[in-house]
Amino acid sequence: MLRFLPHTMIGFLSFIIYILNTVFWLIPIIIFSFLKAIIPLSFSQKIFSYLLDQMASNWVACNTLNQKLFFKIEINVTGLEQLNMREWYLVLANHQSWVDIVVLQRVLHNKIPFLKFFLKKELLYVPILGMAWWALDFPFMKRHSQAFLKKNPHLKGDDIKTTRKACEKFKHKPVSIMSFIEGTRFSQAKHDRQKSPFQYLLKPKAGGIGFVLDAMGEHLNKIVNITIYYPDQIPSFPDFICGRVKQVRVHIEVLEIDQSLKGDYFNDRPFKINFQKRVNQIWQEKDVTLTMLNKE
């Protein structure tokens, strides 16, 4: 509708709408978060959780409308038909830009449960946002450093037990846990510094999803393995909101969480080695997918 405007004007107006949309939904999320905190009844907690997820989902839907208002982008997606809203998913994706998050939210909206990230327990105490993340059922993890465990060996395993207990809420409510297991956005400089064995990817960090699966293994059924490819070049977020990104390709593959991914990652060394091999295999296949997309 407003695609005739200069890119700079599109970016400015689009950014303002992103801010207004965020504030518009953040206010009721904070209010309902407070109500959820002060009314600790099991029934009401479930109702508030569903209402809050719906508000967050509406925020994503409005962001998508904002994008469609100002620019046309071709997002070619394969594999969406494998997804549904009633499954418990671990979502893995390669990471190249902050645009990845916007693309994932848009593509997966109403296809799987609302995307959530594991957060460090310390973030629970961030003013306002900490309460909102808690109310939206973002899982908080508690991780002890190796140095701390050496001084306090009796606490070994305490962190995973604490996180596992916090995830019990997902027994009856489908959830999607998102993880960028490269740990950082891709750049050629990082790739060279790592001496990555992959052509288009950084090395995956198996420990992160090892922790997630150890804490939530009984609550997660499948892995949604997503490959994001930008045919022109890796965009910045300003490029995206200014309408300069014309194409994105997204390849989705659903994998079963089988026995090769279930075990004690931190205490069972043979399992840890096999787990790392399995994660590297997934990443090798993702690299092949990116190679094919580059040739199209």
Buried (B, 14 or more C-beta within 10 A) or exposed (E): EEEEBEBEBBBEBBBEBBEEBBEBBBEEBBEBBEBBEEEEEEEEBBBBBEBBBEBBBBBBBBBBEBBEBBBEBEEEBEBEEEBEEEBBBBBBBBBBBEBBBBBBBBBBBEBBBBBBEBBEBEBBEEEEBBBBBBBBBBBBBBBBEEEEBEEEEEEBBEBBEBBBEBBEBBEEBBBBBBBBBBBEBBEEEBBEEBEBEBEBBBBBBBBBBBBBBBBBBBBBBBBBBBBBBBBEEBBBBBBBBBBBBEEBBBBBBBBEBEEEBBBBBBEEEEBBEBBBEBBBEBBBBBBBBBEEBEEE
